[in-house]
Amino acid sequence: MNKPGQILLLGKDSTALESIKQDLSELGCQVETRLFSAIADVAQSNYHAELIIVDTVPLTEGEFNALFLLAGKFQVQGVPLLGLVAAHPPRLRYRLVDMGFTDYLPVPYDKLDLQMRAKILLGLPREENPANPDRGPGNLEYLQLGLVELLIEPLTAGVGRSAWTFPRNFLEHVSRLLPAEMLLLFQMEHPQRLLLQAMHPSHSLEGNWQVPVSGAVLPKVLQQLGVSQISVADKTDPFIVDLIALFNLHIASLLFLPIRVGPQVRALLVACLGDQKELEETQKILLERLGTVYAMGELILEAGHKPSPAAGKREQTTLEAAFQSLFGALPLGALVVDHQYRILYTNPAAQAILVPSYRHLIGLSLEELFPQSAFRQIDNRWKAPEADPATIVLEYRGSQGELLALEATFSPLRLQNGSRVGWLILLRDVTAQRALELEKQRSERLASMGVMISGIAHEIRNPLAGIKAIAQAFQDELSPENYLHEYVRRIVRQVDRLDEMLRSLFSYARPPKPEPRPCHLDQVLRDALDALREKMKQGKIRVVERVEANLPQAYVDPSQLHQVLMNVLLNSIQAIQEGGEISIQMQPASADLFRFQRKPFFKAITQRPFVEIVVRDNGCGINSEQIEQVFDPFFTTKTFGTGLGLSIVYQLVKANQGFVYLESSEGKGTSCYLLLPAWMPEAQPKEASES
């Protein structure tokens, strides 16, 4: 059962905020209201919520422009923003999206619409219509992805087949959005004549009913730029009369959407509705986007039939505009790639994922964009004989060197003869989800191994103590001159070595409960470096320290942090060839938030203060296949050691309510990030500390 979320309402009008709070009360969420006099005041304050709703209606033009400060603050924290915006002028709602707001709702709004959007942004369960769970404005994500599904039809199939199926698939998607009695799609055959192209449900009149553009209704609706809805109370219009007579309909209103390519109307969608209830704003927006997709698909099909250079150039410009109109609204990254792996089109979501590393994407080759291993996957996908869309996970290096996981869905682009000429690639950043899955798997694996190791170590330690006692008894009885004395001494030494290893196992399996207190990190670091000074001197390793002034204290167990730093530094020393370098940086974690925005612990380190310790070396590094195993017990890339060092680091940092993260590049070095609480942690349950 989902736990209700926490919502924060921000605005300047207390009466309006109380009314909004009342409308949200049925969700069972905790709703808090805050008045503000200036946007800058809000941007500088700290709020903790799972959804921020901002009433922008009372704002002046200058205050509205300053909303980007607010959006930037909460975007970094990963908190969704819903803007309540005046219905007119429409440009205000698009400005909110450009600023970084997750969604908007025009005012006055419908209470159910507000509740549904809040549910979606909070991730709460949505109520579905049992008769048709795909319908309704609540399933926004489904419908939004349906736009892509619809567009793939003319892009990926032969022109002849798509020319017949594409209009029908379009009406199928519209039917999921509108509870219509009947849907009709007319083609603009002539400025004064429409031809019925497709219907839902299907009918024998498809392709056979020609409708003159006459009377009062059709000439008027064809001049509209968006969705329009009229009552059928006046049944004298020739179009309405013929529609009711031909299909024996009992309807209350008709909805019209002219589908345009530039200024020209290419098609007309007509929906026959059983009531006169006006569509919600969400439905109108999605319906208009579906119309954009249909127009784009028609252009693709037309280009397949008429590949003349002059027509192609005009269509290319319109196609680019249509592509941006469609994919600019999608949360997925979208790339259209030609047969030479060059990027022809892209959208803002793809740029947000990839552009931090590259200033421009258009014209760039995928071979330049992705690492060699990822490009090899793409190349194999390209050469595969099967034509169906396929999904693979690609590795990608971000601008800060962090390793990202991108889920890529490839759909082939085909000419009329069926040959592939490129790909439509949809990208989704799954780095955080993948990290969460790995973290969960690692925790389960470490917990089970801890129990097993503890049992084995206990069973070994008891007989080992007996062996040592007997050996020491022999050692006391034998004179040092007896040649057996040396053998017994070696037995004792090996028993001590095994005992030391068992202590490491116990330290991993049952780490002592931490006793956190305010701790000066530079002092703990100094103690660890002093203990390892001789080893670094032998390896001619240079140490560079950068500690930020006025660094806050961390609330950790100093002795456990000392062990953590010892293990991390030892790993670096052992990875470095003679004459290498170790750099150690200490700073507030807030100075490095961009690096962690895709990590599962990102929300935690933005809600409370943390201190960051970064230990970097220029040693041998670890390859991408092994990096996910480094915290597993007994895993090591060295020919010596127990493989428990980093496992113990992971356990101790976690026990102190911190986080540890590793980045590495084979042949270049490794960076270890320790994020430690700079606040007084809550007492942990006994069971948690012992697990």
N, C-alpha and C positions, 0 to 999 in steps of 0.2 A: 504494500500500500504506500503510495507516494505521500511524503510529508508536505503539507502546504508550505508555499514559499513566503518569503518576506518581501513586501513591496514598499518602495519609498516614493511618495508623491511630492513633487516640487512645483512651486508656483508662487504667484504674487497675490492671488485672490483667494482669501480664506474660505469664502462661501462656495466658490467653485470646487476647491479641494475637498471640502466636506461632502459635496454632492457626488464627486467622483469616488470618494472613499465608500460612500453608501452603496454605489453601484457595484463596487468590488466585494462587498461584504459577503455575498453568497458563495464566493470561492472558498471561504474558510481560511484565507491567508491572513497573515499579520500585516496590516497596512498602517504606515506611519506617514504623517504629513509634515512638511517643513516649508515655511514661508521664507522667501529671500528678497532682498532689495536690489541685488546686483548679481549678474551671472558670475562675475569674478569671485564673489564671496563663496559661492557654491563650489566652484572649481578648486578652491584652496582648502575646502573642508573635507573631512573624512566621513564617509557614510558606508555602512555595511548593509547591503541588500542584494537580493537575487534578481530584482527587476526594478528599474528606475522609470517612472512615468513623469514626464514634464509637461505641464500645461503652458503652451506657448502663446495662447490666444491673447492674454493681456500685454504681451511684450511689445515694446516699441521696435522700430526698424533696426536701431542700433543694438538693442538688447538681443534681437533675433539673430543678428550677424555674429554676436559673441557666443552663440550656443556651441560653436565648434570647440571652444575651450572645455565645455562640459562633456561633449562627445569624446574628445580625445582622452580625458581623464578616465572615463568609465570603459572606453575601448581597451585601454591598457590593462584594466582590471578584469576584463572579460565579462562585464555585466551588460546585459541587453538594455537598450533604451527605447522606450515608446514615446513618441511625441504626439500630443493632442494639438492639432493645428486648425486654424480657421479654414473653412471650406473654400473661401475665395480670398485672394487669387490662388489658382491651383499651383502656381510656381513655388509657393511656400513649402508644400509637402515634398517636392523634389529637392528643394534646397536642404531640407532636413536629412534626406537620404545621402546627399552629397557630403554633408558634414560628418556622417558616420552613425546616424541614428539607425537602429535595427529595423524599426517599423514606424508607421504613423497612422493616425486615425483622425479624419476630418470631424470638426465640431459644427453643428450638433451631431452626436453619434447615437447609435442604437445601443442600449445597455448590453444586450446579448453579444453584439459585435465586440464591445470593449472586453467583456469577460472572456470571449473566445481567444482574442489576441493575447490577453494576459496569460491564459492557460498555455498557449503555444510557446510563448517566450519563457515561461517558467518550466515548461516540460511536463505539465500536469496532464493526466489522462483526459481525452476529449470525448464528449458524448457523440455517438454515431447514430445515424438513421438506420435501423435494422433492415429496412426495405432496400436501401442502397447505400452502403457505408462509404462509397466513393464520392457521393454528392455532398454539397454543402460547403460554405466558405471556410469551415474549420480545417479541412484537409489541404491547407495551403502548400505544404511541402510536396504532397503527392501531385497536386495540379501543376506546380511549378516544374517539377521534374517531367511531368507529362508533356510540357512544351518541347522539351528536348526530344522525348520519345517520338512526338509527332514530326518534328523537323527531320529526324534521322531517316524517315521513310523516303522522301524525294532525294536525299543526299546519298543513300546507300543502295537503293534499288534501281533496276533498269527503268528508263523513262516511260516505256509503254505500260508497264505494270503499275508504276506510281501514278500515272495520269488517271487511272481508274480508281485505285485504292486510296489515294491521298485525300480527296474530298470526303470520302466516307469515314476515314480515320479522324479527320478534322471534326466532323459532326459527332463522332463517338466521344471525343474529348469534351466537346461542348455539352453533351448530354450529362456528363459527370458533374458539370458545374451548374447547369440549369435544370430544374424540375419541369421541363416543357412537355406539352402534349405531343408536339411534332416540331421538327427542325427542318428547314429548307435552305438550301444553298443555291443561289442564282449566280450565273456568270453574266457579266456585262457584255453581251454579244454585239450590241450596237448602242450608241448614246440614247436611243429611244426604245430599246428592246432588251429584255432579260430572258435568259434561258435557264430552266430548272436543271441544275447539274447533278445534285444528290439530295437525298432525304434520309431522315432518321425518325421512325423506322423506314426501311426501304420501300419503294413504291414503283409501279410500272410506268408512272408518268415521268420518271427521271430521264432527262434528255429529250423529252417530247412536249413539254409545256413552255410555250413562248408567251411572255407577259409584256404588253406595251407599257412604257413609262408614261402613264397618264393618270388623270384623277387628281385628288388632293393629297393622297398619302405618299405614293412612291416618289414624285418629284421633290417633295419636302424632305423625306428621310435621306435621300441620296445626296442632299446638300450638307447633311450633318457630318461633323468630324468624329463623333464617337457614338456611344450607345444611346438610342432613343426608344421610348416606350409609349404606346398610344392605346387608348381604350377602343374597343370595337362596338361601342354603343351605337355609333353612326354606321349603319350597315348599307349605306348607299354608295360608298366608294367601290368602283368596279373591281379593284384587286381583292378587297375584303369579301365582296359578294362571291367572286369566283372561288376564292380559297375555301369559304365555308361550304359552298355547293359541291365542289369537287371532292372534298375529303370528309364531308358530313361532320364538321367539327363543332364542339360546344366550348367556346373560348371566351375569355373576358378581356384579354389584351394581347397585343403583338409587340415584340421587341425586335428592333432593327439594328444591325451593325454593318455600315458600308466598309468594305475592305479595300484600302487604297495602296497604290504604289506611287509615291509622290502625290501629286494633286489628282491623279486619275483613279476613279473607282473601277476596280477590277472584278469585284464580286459583292454580293449582298447576302448577309445571313439574316434569316427571319425565324424567330422562335414564337410558337403559339403557346400562350400561357393560360392556365385555368383560372387565374385570379389577377387582380390589378395591383397587387403589392409591388412596390418599387424595389428594384434590385439594391442590395447593399453595395457600398463603395468597393469592398474587396472583390465582389463578383464582377463588377464593371471593369475594374483594372485587369483582372485575369482574362476576362472575355476579350478586351482590347488587345492584350498580349497574344492571345490565341489568334486573333485576326492578323497581327503582325507576322506570326509564324506562317500562317497560311499564305500571306502575300509573298513571303520569302521563298516558300516552297514552290509557288507558282513561277517565280522568277527562275528558280533552279531548273524546273521542268521545261520552261520556255527556252532557256539557254541550251538545253539538250536537244531541242527540236530545231532551233535557229542559231547556229554558231557563227553568224556573220560578224566580222570585226567591228563594224559600226554599232550594231545592236549590242554586241558583247561589252563594249566600253561603257555604254550607258547603263547596262544592267549591272556591270561590276560596281559602279558607284552606288547604285540603289541597293545592291546586295550587301555591300559593306555597311550601309546605314541600317538595313534591316537586321543584319547580324548583330550589330552593336545594340540595337533596340531590344532584341530578344535576349542575348546572352549577358548584356550589361546588368540585367535584373536578376540573374541567377547567382546563387551562392557557390556554384561550381566554377572552377577555372575551365575555359574553353579555348581550344586551339584548332585551327584548320591548317593542315600541313600538306604540302604537295608531294609528288612522287620522289623528289630529291631531298626530302626531310626539311624543307624550308617552311617557316611559319608565315602563313598568308594573313590570317586573322587571329585576333586574341580579344579577351574581354578583361574588365577591371579585376575580376577575381583571380584570373591567371596572372595578371601583372602583380597583384599583391603577394602571390606565392613566389613568383620567379624573378620579378624585376629588381628586388633589392640586390641581386647579384649582377643584373644586366640592365643597362640604361634603356635599351630598346629591344623588343622581341621580334617585331616584324622583320622578316628577311633573315633572321638568325636560323642556323641549322640546329636540329636536335642533337647532332653530334658535338656541337660546341657547347650546348646548354647543359647536357647531362653527363655525369661521369661515365667512363668507358663501360663499366659493368651494366649500368642502367641502359645505355644506348644499345648494348648487345641484346638486351631483352626486347627493346623496341624493334631492332632490326629483325630479330627472330619472329616477332609478331607480324612484321611487314611481309616476310617471306613465307608465312604459313599459308597453306592452300585454302583452309576453311575461311568462309566469308562472314560468319557470324561475329557480332561484337564480342570482344573479350576484355577482361579486367585483370590487370597485373599491378603489383606494388613496386614502385621505383624508388631508388635512393637518390637524394638530391642534397647538395651542399648549399646551405644558406649563406647569406652575406657575412655572417659572423663565424663561418666554418662549422656550424652545427649540422648534424645529419638529420634530414627530414625524410619522412615516409609519405610518398604521394601515391594514392590509388588512382590509376589511370584506366579509363574505359575507352577502347579503340573501336570505332565504327568505320568501315571502309567507304570511300567515296568512289562512285562508279560512273563510267560513261554509258551511253545507250547500248553499246555492244557488250557491256558487262565487265569490261576491264577496269581494274582499280587504278585510280590516278592520285589518290591521297587518303588522308584520314581526318575524321573528326575525333579529337581527343578531349575527353572530359576529365579534369583533374580535381581530386579532393584531398586536402591535407589531413592525413590520418595519423600524424605523428603523436598527438596527445592520446588518441584512443589506443594506438599500438603500445605506447609507453605504459598506459594503465593496465593493459592486458599482461604485459611482461612483468609489471610490478606485482600484480596479483599472483601470477604463476610463480614468481620468485619467492614471494612470501609463503605460499603454500609449500613449495619445495624446501625452503629453509626450515620451516616449522617441522616438517616430517623428518628431515635429516637431523635436526637438532635433537629430537627425541631419540632417534636411532644412535647417533653419535654418543649421547650422554650414557645410554645403556651399555654400549660396547666399551666405552672408556672406563666405566665403573667396573665392568667385569674383568678388564685387563689389569686395572690398577691394583686390585687386591692381591692376585697371585704375583704381580711384579714386586709388591712390597715384601712378600715372603721370599722371593728370589734374592732381593737385595740384602735382607737380614741374614740369610744363610751365607751369602758370599762374604759379607762383612765379618761373620763369625769365623769363616775359614781364614780371612785376611789377618784377623787378630792372632790366630793360632800359628800361622806360618811365619817363619822368620823372613826378613827382607832378602836374605841370600838365597832362599829356596826359589828355584825357577818357577814353581807353581804360583808363587806370590804375584808375579807379573800377570799371569792369566786371570787370577781372581780380581786383580785391580782393573783389568780391562772389562770384566763382567760388570763390576760396579759402575764403571764409567758409561757403559752402554745402557745400563738400567736407568742411570740419571738422565741420559739423552732421551730415552723413551718416556720418562716421567715428565720431562720438559714438553715433549710433544703432546702428552695427555693433558697437561695444563692448558696448552693452546686449544685443544679440543673442548675442554670444559669452558674456557673463556668464550668460545664461539657458541657452544650449545646452551650454556646457562650464564650469560653475562650478568655480573652483579647489578643490582638495582642502582641506577644513577642517583647521585645526591647533588642536584644542581644548585649552584649559587652564583652570584655575580663574579665574573671571571675576566681578567685582563688578557686578551688573546695574545698580545705581543710577548707577555711574560711566559706563557705556556709554550709559545713558539721558540722563544730563546732557550728554554730548558731542553726542548727536543733537539734543537740544532747543536747545543753543547754536547749532548749525548752522542751525536753522530759526527762530530767535528773530525775525528780521526779518520773515519771511513771516507769522508769527502776529501780530506787532505790526501789520502792514498790514491784516490781516483782523479785528483787534480780538478775537482768540480767546483765551479764558481757559484756562489749563492747571491742572488739579487733580491732585496726586500723592498717592498713598497707598501707602507702602512699609512692609511689616510689619517690626517690629523683629527683629533676629537672623535676617534672611533668609539662607538658605544660598547659597553661591556656585553658579553654573552652570558646567558643563564644556562650553564652546562656543568657537568661534573668535570673538574679540572684534570683529575687523574685519567679519566676515560678519554678526554680530549687529547691529553698527552700521548696516550697509546695510539689514538687515531692518527695524529700527526707523525708519530714515529713510523707507523706502518706505511703511510702514504709516502713519506720521504725515503724510506728504505726501498720502496718500489721504484722510485725515480732514480736513486743511486744505482740500483742494480740494472736499470734499463739503459744507463748512459755509458757510452764509451769514454775512454780517458780524455779529459779536457772539456767535458760538457758543461752545461749550465742548468741550474734550477732557479726559477723565479717564483717568489711568494708574494701574493698581493692580498691585502686586507682592506675591505671597504663595506659600506652598507649595501645590502642586496638590492636596494632600490636603484643603485647606480648601474645595474646590469640586467634590468627587467626584460629588455628586448630579447636577450639570449634565451630566456626561459618561458617566453609567452606560449610556446606549444607544449610545455611540460605539464605533467599531471599535478605538480605541486605549485603551479603558477598562482592559482587563486589564493593558496595559503600564504605565500610570501608577499602578496599585495595587501592582505587584510591585517597583518601584524608585522612589526619590524623584525628583520633578520639581518645577521652579519654574514658576509661572504668571505671565505678564505679560498684563494685559488693557488694551487701548486702546479706549475708548468715545468716540463723538462723537454730537452731536445734529444731524447733517447731514441730507442728503436721503434717505439710506437706499437700499436695493436691494430690488426686488420678489422674491417667492419663486421666480419662473420664472428669474430671472437669477442668483440666489445660487449655484447649482450651477456656473456658468460663470466665476466671478470669478478662479479660478486658471488658467484657460486662457490661453495666450499670445495677444496681440493683441485680447483681449476688453476692451472699455471702455464705460462708460456716458457718458463725457465726450466733448466735441467736440474735444478735443486729447489729446496724449500717444500713446504707442506701445502701451499695453495690456500692457506687460511687467512692471510694478511688482510686482503680487501674484504673478505667475508666478515671478518671481525669489525672492520671499519664500518661496513654497512649496518651491522647489528647495533654497534655503539652509537652511531649518529642517529639512527632511528629511535633508539631508546631514549635519547636526549631530545626527542621531538624536532630533529633537524632533517635535512635532506642531503644526499650525496649524488653527484652526477659526474660522469666521465666522458670526455671527448678525446679521440685519439686518431692519428693518421699514421699509417705504417711508414716507417723510415723518417718521420718528421718529429714525432714526440707525442706526449700525452698531457692533458690538462685535467686536473681533479678539482671539482667545485664542491666545497663544503658550505652548506647554508645552515647557520646555527641561530636559535631563537635569541633575540635581544629583548625578551619580555619574560616575566616570571611564568614558567609553564605550570599547568595544572598538575596535581598529583595523579599519578597513573594507578589504575587498579592493579592489585597484586598479581592477578592472573595474567594481565598484559605484560607485566615486567618479566614474568617467568617463562612466557611462551617463546 
